[in-house]
Amino acid sequence: MDFEYTQSEQNFRSEVRQFLDENLPAATDKGPVFMKHWLKKVREKRWVGFSWPKSVGGGGGNIMEQVILKEEMSARKAPPLGTCMMGLAWVGPGIIQYGTEEQKERFLPDILDSKYHWCTGYSEPNVGSDLAALQCKATRDRDEYIINGTKIWTSLAPFASWISMLVRTDNFGETDNKHDGITALLVDLSTQGIDIKPIENMAGGKVFAQIFFDNVRVPIKNRLGEEGNGWAVTISSLANERSSIGEVAGLYTKLEKLTDLLSTSKWNGQAAITDKKIRRTLGRFEAKIEAMRLNGLRYLTKQIKGEPLSSETSVNKLHRAELEVEMGDFAVEKLGEAGLQLRNQEDAVRTGYWATDSLNWPTVVIGGGTPNIQKNIIAERILGLPKD
């Protein structure tokens, strides 16, 4: 593993830092006016969709440039590069690889311009972690598909305009391989027959939703890839940006907030940060995050060499899930009763950030596969342990 940067990479890092010096205000006020200016500037730089090919409006950035851009943006706590996060992370790459020219022209510019949100419809009730067992059905009727069924735990659905979803276009078990009968569709959420029911979490947030489809008609031209090839479309889309660099940066930021909180809080009559047990816990958090960073560099090395990433990314996914819960709960515990106050409540500490964070754990823990699923993957595919 070579930890040195090339001259070109160093020049790019300097370019990013100069841009941030010129366009990121020192003040914490980053309201609508600033965000409009910011999104316009980063779009002009082609840093929105930076990993996308230049031919479709992206930045054409190589893997190391993508890492440098993430590192520098995170270090300065800059706003996101675009607001259509699902579109940039998964939907857009899927359209780039499998979409028709008409689909690319219709959808990709809007994703890059942050015009609306996308969500992805995979999970279903009673299916659990076996995504290939999905039951949401799409029946062909001349130049349309008719969808019936439901999706659940769909992130961002209450705010999204479109959904990239998987449906079954054969009868379950009709083929020798249950993955073969799955098709990917791009669906306008304003279509008649779609009912979105937000799911409120313990902190009062409504990021997830259950979506019901009742005879929803979708044009054949909105199919992504060939009929029956939806599994390959999805696996390819989800394989984008899996080095965990962004997750590590976010966890280090969270650790900084936690350390700052404990530096200004009391525990047993003294500054909490001076307590040996508290310092030991913070050290354990930092060690885990650093382990994730080093694992991420290992994944990054494979990506640079053009080698595919597979089950090993479950290790960092598992670490992140544990850290998100442990750090939030630790902060609330040390704050006592005040730590239980949510945002806008009279005695809320840091506007209720830590109480809300502690109750928001399903967002990052369940999404993408629960810890139990990650442990099974690690045991079976990495350690080679028997299933029985």
KEKE-3310 file (N, C-alpha, C; in steps of 0.2 Angstrom, whole numbers, plus 5000, padded with zeros to 4 digits):
npx = (5004:5003:5006:5008:5005:5002:5009:4999:4988:4990:4990:4976:4971:4975:4968:4955:4955:4958:4946:4937:4941:4937:4924:4917:4910:4916:4906:4893:4880:4872:4861:4846:4849:4863:4865:4859:4868:4880:4877:4876:4889:4897:4891:4895:4908:4908:4908:4897:4891:4904:4911:4904:4904:4911:4904:4891:4888:4895:4910:4920:4930:4944:4947:4955:4955:4941:4941:4950:4942:4931:4938:4943:4931:4924:4933:4932:4919:4909:4894:4883:4888:4877:4860:4852:4853:4851:4849:4862:4870:4865:4854:4857:4870:4865:4857:4866:4874:4864:4854:4843:4847:4837:4832:4844:4845:4833:4833:4846:4852:4843:4845:4859:4857:4850:4836:4825:4821:4826:4820:4823:4815:4816:4815:4803:4787:4788:4798:4810:4828:4830:4831:4829:4817:4806:4789:4782:4772:4773:4764:4763:4756:4753:4761:4764:4767:4759:4758:4757:4757:4768:4780:4792:4800:4806:4818:4818:4806:4794:4798:4802:4801:4802:4804:4816:4813:4812:4803:4793:4792:4789:4781:4783:4796:4795:4805:4822:4831:4828:4832:4831:4818:4816:4814:4819:4812:4808:4799:4786:4781:4770:4760:4744:4736:4747:4751:4758:4764:4770:4783:4784:4798:4806:4811:4803:4805:4802:4808:4807:4796:4781:4775:4761:4755:4743:4737:4745:4750:4764:4775:4782:4794:4800:4807:4822:4835:4835:4820:4818:4831:4834:4840:4854:4856:4853:4863:4874:4873:4872:4885:4893:4905:4911:4921:4920:4925:4918:4909:4918:4923:4911:4909:4921:4918:4907:4913:4921:4911:4905:4916:4918:4906:4908:4918:4913:4903:4898:4903:4901:4904:4915:4924:4918:4926:4938:4937:4943:4937:4928:4937:4943:4933:4930:4943:4942:4931:4938:4948:4941:4935:4946:4951:4941:4944:4957:4953:4945:4955:4961:4951:4950:4962:4960:4950:4957:4966:4957:4950:4936:4925:4918:4911:4919:4916:4906:4912:4915:4903:4896:4904:4901:4887:4887:4895:4887:4876:4882:4889:4879:4870:4880:4882:4869:4868:4878:4873:4862:4846:4843:4848:4838:4830:4821:4823:4818:4813:4812:4823:4832:4848:4861:4852:4844:4851:4859:4849:4840:4848:4852:4839:4837:4844:4839:4840:4853:4857:4848:4847:4853:4856:4854:4864:4864:4863:4875:4884:4882:4886:4899:4903:4900:4905:4917:4924:4922:4913:4902:4884:4875)
npy = (4994:5011:5026:5038:5053:5057:5071:5076:5073:5080:5093:5093:5093:5105:5113:5111:5115:5129:5132:5130:5140:5151:5150:5145:5152:5158:5160:5152:5152:5145:5146:5146:5155:5155:5141:5140:5147:5140:5126:5130:5134:5122:5114:5120:5117:5104:5095:5089:5074:5069:5057:5052:5049:5062:5063:5062:5073:5073:5073:5065:5061:5052:5038:5041:5055:5057:5052:5062:5074:5071:5070:5083:5091:5086:5089:5102:5103:5106:5109:5097:5090:5093:5088:5078:5064:5050:5048:5052:5043:5030:5028:5036:5031:5018:5021:5027:5016:5006:5012:5019:5030:5040:5040:5044:5057:5062:5060:5062:5075:5082:5076:5079:5093:5095:5095:5087:5074:5056:5040:5023:5007:4993:4984:4974:4970:4955:4949:4951:4949:4943:4949:4944:4937:4945:4951:4960:4964:4965:4966:4963:4974:4976:4991:4994:4992:4985:4988:4980:4979:4981:4992:4994:5003:5013:5024:5041:5042:5050:5063:5062:5062:5053:5035:5022:5005:4988:4975:4960:4951:4938:4923:4919:4908:4902:4902:4893:4900:4912:4925:4928:4933:4946:4963:4980:4996:5013:5024:5037:5045:5052:5045:5039:5028:5026:5026:5034:5031:5038:5033:5035:5038:5035:5047:5056:5059:5057:5049:5037:5026:5017:5011:5009:5000:5001:4994:5001:5010:5009:5016:5005:5011:5016:5006:5000:4994:4976:4966:4956:4957:4964:4962:4961:4975:4981:4976:4981:4995:4997:4995:5006:5017:5011:5012:5016:5029:5041:5038:5036:5049:5055:5049:5053:5067:5066:5061:5072:5081:5074:5074:5088:5091:5083:5090:5102:5098:5092:5079:5069:5080:5086:5092:5082:5077:5074:5063:5046:5034:5039:5045:5034:5027:5036:5035:5022:5023:5031:5022:5012:5019:5023:5010:5007:5017:5012:5000:5004:5010:4999:4993:5003:5002:4990:4994:5004:4995:4989:4978:4969:4973:4964:4954:4959:4972:4972:4972:4985:4991:4984:4989:5002:5003:4998:5008:5020:5018:5016:5028:5038:5034:5034:5048:5053:5046:5052:5065:5064:5068:5079:5075:5068:5076:5081:5090:5108:5107:5113:5111:5106:5100:5106:5109:5097:5088:5076:5068:5066:5060:5048:5041:5040:5029:5018:5022:5022:5009:4999:5001:4995:4983:4973:4972:4958:4952:4957:4950:4937:4937:4940:4929:4918:4920:4926:4921:4908:4899:4886:4886:4879)
npz = (5000:4995:5003:4998:4989:4972:4962:4954:4961:4973:4968:4965:4978:4983:4975:4979:4992:4990:4984:4994:5003:4997:4995:5006:5020:5035:5045:5054:5048:5036:5027:5016:5005:5005:5002:4989:4982:4984:4979:4966:4963:4966:4956:4945:4945:4943:4953:4959:4957:4955:4953:4941:4923:4912:4901:4903:4911:4923:4934:4931:4940:4946:4957:4968:4968:4971:4984:4990:4988:4996:5009:5011:5010:5021:5032:5032:5036:5026:5016:5008:4992:4981:4983:4980:4986:4986:4972:4967:4973:4970:4961:4949:4945:4941:4931:4922:4918:4914:4908:4895:4881:4881:4894:4901:4897:4902:4916:4922:4922:4930:4943:4945:4946:4958:4958:4963:4975:4975:4979:4984:4981:4989:5001:5008:5017:5028:5021:5025:5026:5014:5000:4987:4988:4986:4984:4977:4963:4945:4931:4914:4902:4887:4882:4895:4913:4926:4943:4958:4976:4990:4997:5010:5024:5016:5013:5013:5006:5010:5005:4992:4974:4964:4962:4962:4959:4963:4956:4954:4940:4935:4941:4957:4960:4948:4939:4939:4946:4958:4957:4944:4940:4942:4940:4936:4939:4935:4944:4944:4958:4959:4952:4949:4961:4970:4987:5000:5016:5029:5041:5058:5068:5084:5088:5082:5069:5052:5041:5035:5025:5021:5006:4996:4982:4970:4957:4949:4935:4924:4911:4899:4894:4905:4911:4919:4912:4905:4905:4919:4923:4934:4946:4944:4939:4951:4961:4954:4955:4969:4972:4971:4977:4989:4999:5012:5016:5017:5028:5038:5040:5044:5056:5063:5064:5072:5084:5087:5091:5102:5111:5113:5119:5131:5137:5141:5150:5166:5177:5191:5199:5192:5177:5164:5154:5161:5168:5171:5166:5156:5147:5143:5137:5126:5120:5115:5106:5097:5092:5086:5075:5069:5065:5056:5046:5042:5037:5027:5018:5014:5006:4997:4991:4984:4975:4967:4961:4952:4957:4962:4975:4989:5001:5011:5015:5024:5036:5040:5039:5050:5061:5060:5063:5076:5082:5080:5088:5101:5104:5103:5114:5125:5126:5130:5142:5150:5151:5159:5165:5157:5145:5139:5133:5119:5103:5103:5116:5133:5142:5133:5128:5118:5108:5108:5101:5104:5111:5101:5091:5098:5097:5084:5079:5070:5057:5052:5056:5052:5039:5023:5028:5043:5058:5062:5050:5044:5052:5049:5036:5037:5044:5036:5023:5024:5035:5032:5040:5044:5039:5047)
capx = (5000:5007:5002:5010:5000:5006:5009:4993:4983:4992:4987:4969:4969:4976:4962:4949:4956:4957:4939:4933:4943:4934:4916:4914:4910:4917:4900:4889:4874:4872:4854:4844:4853:4870:4864:4858:4875:4884:4875:4877:4896:4899:4889:4899:4915:4907:4909:4891:4892:4911:4913:4901:4908:4910:4900:4884:4888:4899:4916:4925:4935:4946:4945:4959:4952:4935:4943:4953:4937:4927:4942:4943:4924:4923:4937:4929:4912:4906:4888:4884:4889:4871:4855:4848:4858:4849:4850:4869:4874:4863:4850:4861:4875:4862:4854:4872:4876:4859:4848:4843:4849:4831:4832:4849:4844:4828:4834:4853:4853:4839:4849:4865:4855:4847:4829:4821:4824:4824:4821:4824:4811:4818:4813:4795:4785:4788:4803:4816:4834:4831:4828:4826:4811:4801:4783:4778:4771:4772:4761:4764:4750:4755:4766:4764:4767:4754:4761:4753:4761:4770:4787:4793:4807:4809:4821:4816:4800:4790:4800:4804:4797:4803:4807:4819:4811:4812:4797:4794:4789:4787:4778:4789:4798:4793:4812:4826:4834:4823:4834:4830:4812:4816:4815:4820:4807:4808:4792:4784:4777:4763:4756:4738:4737:4752:4749:4764:4762:4776:4784:4787:4803:4806:4813:4798:4807:4798:4812:4805:4789:4778:4772:4757:4754:4737:4736:4749:4753:4771:4776:4788:4800:4803:4811:4829:4838:4831:4816:4821:4838:4834:4845:4861:4855:4853:4869:4879:4871:4874:4893:4897:4908:4910:4927:4918:4928:4913:4906:4923:4923:4906:4910:4926:4915:4903:4917:4923:4905:4905:4922:4917:4901:4910:4923:4909:4898:4900:4902:4903:4907:4921:4923:4917:4932:4944:4936:4947:4932:4925:4942:4945:4928:4932:4948:4939:4928:4942:4951:4936:4934:4953:4951:4937:4948:4962:4950:4943:4961:4962:4946:4952:4968:4957:4947:4962:4968:4952:4947:4929:4924:4912:4908:4923:4913:4902:4915:4915:4896:4895:4907:4897:4881:4888:4897:4882:4872:4886:4891:4873:4868:4885:4881:4863:4869:4882:4869:4857:4839:4843:4850:4832:4826:4822:4824:4813:4810:4815:4830:4836:4855:4863:4845:4842:4855:4861:4843:4837:4853:4851:4833:4837:4848:4837:4841:4860:4858:4844:4848:4858:4857:4855:4870:4864:4864:4882:4888:4881:4890:4906:4905:4900:4908:4924:4928:4920:4910:4896:4878:4872)
capy = (5000:5017:5031:5045:5056:5060:5078:5078:5072:5085:5099:5093:5094:5112:5116:5110:5119:5136:5133:5131:5146:5157:5150:5143:5157:5156:5160:5145:5153:5142:5146:5145:5159:5152:5134:5141:5149:5134:5121:5132:5134:5115:5111:5122:5113:5097:5091:5086:5068:5069:5051:5051:5051:5068:5063:5063:5079:5072:5076:5061:5060:5045:5036:5045:5062:5056:5052:5068:5078:5069:5071:5090:5093:5084:5092:5109:5103:5109:5107:5092:5091:5091:5086:5072:5059:5043:5049:5053:5037:5023:5028:5039:5026:5013:5024:5028:5009:5002:5016:5021:5037:5044:5040:5048:5064:5064:5060:5063:5082:5084:5073:5084:5100:5094:5097:5083:5068:5050:5035:5016:5003:4986:4980:4973:4966:4948:4947:4951:4951:4940:4953:4941:4934:4950:4949:4966:4961:4969:4962:4967:4975:4980:4995:4996:4987:4986:4986:4979:4976:4986:4992:4996:5006:5016:5030:5048:5042:5056:5069:5060:5063:5047:5029:5016:5000:4981:4971:4953:4950:4931:4920:4917:4901:4900:4900:4890:4905:4917:4932:4930:4936:4953:4969:4987:5001:5020:5026:5043:5044:5055:5041:5036:5021:5025:5029:5034:5031:5039:5029:5040:5035:5036:5054:5060:5059:5053:5048:5031:5026:5011:5013:5004:5001:4998:4994:5007:5009:5012:5014:5001:5015:5017:5000:5001:4987:4972:4963:4950:4958:4969:4960:4964:4982:4984:4975:4985:5001:4998:4993:5012:5021:5007:5011:5019:5035:5046:5036:5037:5056:5057:5047:5057:5073:5065:5060:5079:5084:5071:5076:5095:5090:5081:5095:5107:5095:5090:5072:5068:5086:5089:5091:5075:5075:5072:5056:5041:5030:5043:5046:5027:5026:5040:5032:5015:5025:5033:5016:5008:5023:5022:5004:5008:5021:5008:4995:5008:5011:4992:4992:5008:4999:4985:4998:5007:4990:4987:4972:4970:4973:4960:4953:4962:4979:4971:4973:4992:4992:4982:4993:5009:5002:4998:5015:5025:5017:5017:5035:5042:5031:5036:5055:5054:5044:5057:5071:5063:5070:5084:5072:5065:5081:5082:5097:5112:5106:5118:5109:5102:5101:5106:5109:5090:5084:5069:5064:5064:5055:5041:5038:5039:5024:5013:5025:5019:5002:4994:5003:4992:4976:4974:4969:4951:4950:4958:4945:4931:4937:4939:4922:4913:4922:4928:4916:4901:4895:4883:4889:4875)
capz = (5000:4995:5006:4995:4984:4966:4961:4952:4967:4978:4965:4966:4985:4984:4971:4983:4998:4988:4982:5000:5006:4993:4994:5012:5025:5042:5049:5054:5045:5029:5025:5009:5000:5004:4999:4982:4979:4985:4974:4959:4962:4965:4950:4939:4946:4941:4959:4960:4953:4953:4950:4935:4917:4910:4895:4906:4915:4929:4934:4928:4944:4948:4964:4973:4968:4975:4991:4992:4988:5002:5015:5012:5012:5028:5036:5033:5037:5020:5014:5003:4985:4979:4988:4978:4988:4983:4965:4966:4975:4967:4955:4944:4942:4938:4924:4917:4916:4911:4905:4888:4880:4883:4902:4903:4895:4906:4923:4925:4923:4936:4949:4946:4948:4964:4957:4968:4978:4973:4984:4981:4984:4989:5006:5009:5023:5028:5016:5029:5023:5008:4995:4981:4989:4985:4981:4974:4957:4940:4926:4908:4899:4881:4883:4902:4918:4931:4949:4964:4981:4994:4999:5017:5026:5010:5015:5010:5002:5011:5002:4985:4968:4960:4966:4958:4963:4961:4956:4951:4933:4934:4947:4962:4959:4941:4936:4943:4950:4960:4955:4937:4938:4946:4935:4939:4936:4938:4944:4946:4964:4959:4948:4952:4964:4975:4993:5004:5023:5033:5047:5062:5072:5091:5089:5079:5062:5047:5035:5031:5024:5018:5000:4993:4975:4968:4950:4946:4928:4923:4905:4898:4893:4912:4914:4919:4910:4902:4910:4922:4924:4939:4951:4941:4940:4958:4963:4951:4957:4976:4972:4970:4982:4995:5003:5018:5017:5019:5034:5043:5041:5048:5063:5067:5066:5078:5090:5089:5095:5108:5115:5115:5124:5138:5139:5144:5155:5173:5179:5198:5201:5189:5170:5162:5150:5165:5171:5167:5162:5151:5142:5140:5132:5120:5116:5112:5100:5092:5090:5081:5069:5065:5062:5050:5041:5039:5033:5021:5014:5011:5001:4992:4987:4979:4970:4963:4956:4948:4960:4965:4983:4990:5008:5016:5017:5029:5043:5042:5040:5057:5066:5060:5066:5084:5085:5080:5094:5107:5105:5105:5121:5129:5127:5133:5149:5153:5151:5163:5163:5151:5139:5136:5130:5111:5100:5105:5123:5137:5144:5128:5128:5111:5104:5108:5096:5106:5112:5094:5088:5101:5095:5077:5077:5065:5050:5050:5058:5048:5032:5020:5031:5050:5061:5062:5043:5043:5056:5045:5030:5039:5047:5031:5017:5025:5039:5030:5045:5041:5040:5052)
cpx = (5004:5003:5004:5006:5005:5005:5002:4987:4984:4989:4980:4967:4970:4970:4956:4949:4955:4949:4935:4935:4939:4926:4913:4915:4912:4911:4897:4883:4875:4864:4852:4848:4860:4870:4863:4864:4880:4883:4877:4885:4899:4897:4893:4906:4914:4909:4903:4891:4899:4913:4910:4905:4906:4905:4892:4883:4892:4906:4922:4931:4937:4945:4949:4957:4945:4936:4946:4947:4933:4931:4942:4936:4922:4927:4935:4922:4907:4899:4889:4885:4882:4866:4851:4853:4857:4851:4858:4872:4872:4859:4854:4866:4871:4859:4860:4874:4871:4854:4849:4845:4843:4831:4838:4848:4838:4829:4841:4854:4849:4842:4855:4863:4851:4839:4824:4824:4821:4824:4821:4819:4813:4815:4805:4794:4786:4793:4810:4822:4835:4827:4825:4820:4805:4795:4779:4778:4770:4770:4761:4757:4751:4761:4767:4765:4762:4757:4756:4757:4763:4778:4787:4800:4810:4811:4819:4810:4795:4792:4802:4799:4797:4806:4810:4817:4812:4805:4798:4789:4788:4784:4783:4790:4797:4800:4816:4830:4829:4825:4832:4823:4811:4818:4815:4815:4809:4801:4791:4780:4771:4758:4750:4739:4742:4750:4755:4762:4769:4777:4787:4792:4802:4807:4808:4799:4802:4802:4810:4798:4787:4774:4768:4755:4748:4735:4739:4752:4759:4773:4782:4795:4804:4806:4818:4832:4833:4826:4819:4829:4839:4839:4852:4861:4856:4860:4875:4879:4874:4882:4897:4899:4907:4916:4926:4921:4923:4910:4911:4923:4917:4906:4915:4922:4910:4907:4919:4917:4904:4910:4921:4911:4903:4915:4919:4904:4902:4898:4905:4907:4913:4919:4923:4923:4938:4943:4939:4942:4930:4931:4944:4939:4929:4938:4946:4935:4933:4946:4947:4936:4941:4954:4947:4941:4953:4959:4947:4949:4962:4957:4948:4957:4965:4954:4951:4965:4963:4949:4941:4929:4918:4911:4912:4920:4908:4905:4914:4907:4894:4898:4903:4891:4882:4890:4891:4877:4876:4887:4885:4871:4873:4883:4875:4864:4873:4878:4864:4850:4839:4845:4844:4828:4827:4822:4818:4810:4815:4822:4834:4844:4857:4857:4843:4845:4856:4855:4840:4842:4852:4845:4833:4841:4846:4839:4848:4861:4855:4846:4854:4860:4858:4862:4870:4866:4872:4886:4888:4885:4897:4908:4905:4904:4916:4928:4927:4917:4904:4890:4874:4876)
cpy = (5006:5023:5038:5047:5058:5068:5080:5078:5078:5092:5099:5095:5102:5116:5116:5115:5127:5137:5134:5138:5152:5156:5147:5148:5154:5156:5153:5146:5150:5141:5145:5149:5157:5145:5135:5143:5143:5129:5123:5132:5127:5112:5113:5119:5106:5092:5087:5080:5068:5063:5049:5053:5058:5069:5064:5069:5079:5075:5072:5060:5053:5044:5040:5052:5062:5056:5059:5074:5077:5071:5079:5093:5092:5088:5099:5109:5107:5106:5101:5094:5089:5088:5080:5066:5052:5043:5049:5046:5031:5024:5031:5034:5020:5015:5025:5021:5006:5006:5018:5028:5042:5045:5044:5055:5067:5065:5063:5071:5085:5082:5078:5091:5100:5096:5093:5077:5061:5045:5028:5011:4996:4982:4980:4969:4959:4945:4946:4953:4948:4944:4950:4937:4939:4948:4954:4964:4966:4965:4966:4967:4979:4984:4998:4990:4989:4983:4985:4976:4982:4986:4995:4999:5009:5023:5036:5048:5048:5062:5068:5061:5057:5041:5024:5010:4993:4978:4964:4953:4943:4929:4918:4910:4898:4898:4897:4894:4911:4924:4934:4933:4943:4958:4976:4992:5008:5023:5033:5042:5048:5051:5039:5029:5021:5029:5028:5035:5032:5035:5033:5036:5037:5044:5059:5061:5055:5052:5042:5031:5019:5014:5007:5006:4997:4999:5000:5006:5013:5011:5010:5005:5017:5011:5001:4994:4983:4969:4957:4951:4963:4968:4962:4971:4985:4982:4979:4992:5002:4997:5000:5015:5017:5007:5014:5025:5040:5044:5037:5044:5058:5055:5051:5064:5072:5064:5067:5082:5081:5073:5084:5095:5089:5086:5101:5105:5093:5082:5071:5074:5089:5088:5084:5073:5072:5066:5051:5036:5033:5043:5039:5025:5030:5037:5025:5017:5027:5027:5012:5012:5023:5015:5004:5011:5016:5002:4998:5009:5004:4991:4997:5005:4994:4989:5001:5001:4987:4980:4973:4969:4968:4960:4957:4969:4978:4972:4980:4994:4990:4987:5000:5008:5002:5005:5020:5024:5018:5024:5039:5040:5034:5044:5056:5051:5049:5063:5070:5065:5074:5081:5068:5070:5082:5089:5101:5111:5111:5117:5106:5104:5101:5105:5102:5086:5077:5065:5061:5059:5048:5037:5037:5033:5019:5016:5022:5012:4998:4995:4999:4985:4977:4971:4962:4949:4951:4952:4939:4931:4937:4932:4917:4914:4924:4923:4909:4897:4892:4886:4885:4874)
cpz = (5000:4998:5003:4990:4978:4966:4959:4957:4972:4975:4966:4973:4986:4980:4976:4989:4996:4987:4989:5004:5003:4994:5001:5018:5031:5047:5049:5050:5037:5027:5018:5004:4999:5000:4991:4979:4979:4980:4967:4958:4961:4959:4944:4939:4944:4947:4961:4955:4950:4950:4943:4929:4915:4904:4897:4911:4922:4929:4932:4933:4946:4955:4969:4973:4972:4982:4994:4993:4995:5009:5016:5013:5019:5033:5037:5035:5032:5019:5009:4996:4981:4984:4986:4980:4985:4975:4963:4968:4972:4961:4949:4941:4939:4931:4919:4914:4912:4907:4898:4887:4882:4891:4904:4903:4900:4913:4926:4926:4929:4943:4950:4948:4954:4964:4962:4970:4975:4979:4981:4985:4984:4995:5006:5015:5022:5023:5020:5025:5016:5003:4989:4982:4989:4982:4977:4966:4951:4934:4919:4904:4893:4882:4890:4907:4923:4938:4955:4970:4986:4996:5006:5019:5020:5013:5010:5006:5003:5007:4994:4980:4964:4964:4960:4962:4959:4961:4953:4945:4931:4941:4951:4961:4952:4937:4941:4948:4952:4958:4948:4935:4941:4940:4939:4935:4939:4938:4947:4952:4964:4955:4952:4955:4969:4981:4998:5011:5027:5039:5052:5067:5080:5093:5086:5072:5058:5040:5031:5030:5021:5012:4997:4986:4973:4961:4947:4939:4926:4915:4904:4897:4900:4915:4913:4917:4907:4908:4913:4924:4930:4945:4950:4941:4947:4961:4961:4954:4964:4977:4972:4977:4989:4999:5010:5020:5020:5026:5040:5045:5045:5055:5067:5069:5072:5084:5092:5093:5102:5113:5117:5120:5131:5141:5143:5149:5161:5174:5186:5200:5198:5181:5168:5158:5154:5168:5167:5163:5156:5145:5139:5135:5125:5116:5112:5106:5095:5088:5085:5075:5065:5062:5056:5044:5038:5034:5026:5016:5010:5005:4995:4988:4982:4973:4965:4958:4952:4950:4963:4972:4984:4997:5013:5019:5022:5036:5045:5043:5047:5062:5066:5064:5074:5086:5085:5086:5101:5109:5107:5112:5126:5131:5131:5141:5153:5154:5157:5161:5157:5145:5136:5133:5123:5109:5102:5112:5127:5139:5140:5128:5120:5106:5103:5103:5098:5108:5105:5091:5091:5099:5088:5074:5071:5058:5048:5051:5054:5041:5029:5023:5039:5052:5061:5055:5042:5046:5052:5039:5031:5041:5041:5025:5018:5029:5037:5035:5042:5043:5046:5058)
residu = (MET:ASP:PHE:GLU:TYR:THR:GLN:SER:GLU:GLN:ASN:PHE:ARG:SER:GLU:VAL:ARG:GLN:PHE:LEU:ASP:GLU:ASN:LEU:PRO:ALA:ALA:THR:ASP:LYS:GLY:PRO:VAL:PHE:MET:LYS:HIS:TRP:LEU:LYS:LYS:VAL:ARG:GLU:LYS:ARG:TRP:VAL:GLY:PHE:SER:TRP:PRO:LYS:SER:VAL:GLY:GLY:GLY:GLY:GLY:ASN:ILE:MET:GLU:GLN:VAL:ILE:LEU:LYS:GLU:GLU:MET:SER:ALA:ARG:LYS:ALA:PRO:PRO:LEU:GLY:THR:CYS:MET:MET:GLY:LEU:ALA:TRP:VAL:GLY:PRO:GLY:ILE:ILE:GLN:TYR:GLY:THR:GLU:GLU:GLN:LYS:GLU:ARG:PHE:LEU:PRO:ASP:ILE:LEU:ASP:SER:LYS:TYR:HIS:TRP:CYS:THR:GLY:TYR:SER:GLU:PRO:ASN:VAL:GLY:SER:ASP:LEU:ALA:ALA:LEU:GLN:CYS:LYS:ALA:THR:ARG:ASP:ARG:ASP:GLU:TYR:ILE:ILE:ASN:GLY:THR:LYS:ILE:TRP:THR:SER:LEU:ALA:PRO:PHE:ALA:SER:TRP:ILE:SER:MET:LEU:VAL:ARG:THR:ASP:ASN:PHE:GLY:GLU:THR:ASP:ASN:LYS:HIS:ASP:GLY:ILE:THR:ALA:LEU:LEU:VAL:ASP:LEU:SER:THR:GLN:GLY:ILE:ASP:ILE:LYS:PRO:ILE:GLU:ASN:MET:ALA:GLY:GLY:LYS:VAL:PHE:ALA:GLN:ILE:PHE:PHE:ASP:ASN:VAL:ARG:VAL:PRO:ILE:LYS:ASN:ARG:LEU:GLY:GLU:GLU:GLY:ASN:GLY:TRP:ALA:VAL:THR:ILE:SER:SER:LEU:ALA:ASN:GLU:ARG:SER:SER:ILE:GLY:GLU:VAL:ALA:GLY:LEU:TYR:THR:LYS:LEU:GLU:LYS:LEU:THR:ASP:LEU:LEU:SER:THR:SER:LYS:TRP:ASN:GLY:GLN:ALA:ALA:ILE:THR:ASP:LYS:LYS:ILE:ARG:ARG:THR:LEU:GLY:ARG:PHE:GLU:ALA:LYS:ILE:GLU:ALA:MET:ARG:LEU:ASN:GLY:LEU:ARG:TYR:LEU:THR:LYS:GLN:ILE:LYS:GLY:GLU:PRO:LEU:SER:SER:GLU:THR:SER:VAL:ASN:LYS:LEU:HIS:ARG:ALA:GLU:LEU:GLU:VAL:GLU:MET:GLY:ASP:PHE:ALA:VAL:GLU:LYS:LEU:GLY:GLU:ALA:GLY:LEU:GLN:LEU:ARG:ASN:GLN:GLU:ASP:ALA:VAL:ARG:THR:GLY:TYR:TRP:ALA:THR:ASP:SER:LEU:ASN:TRP:PRO:THR:VAL:VAL:ILE:GLY:GLY:GLY:THR:PRO:ASN:ILE:GLN:LYS:ASN:ILE:ILE:ALA:GLU:ARG:ILE:LEU:GLY:LEU:PRO:LYS:ASP)
# end
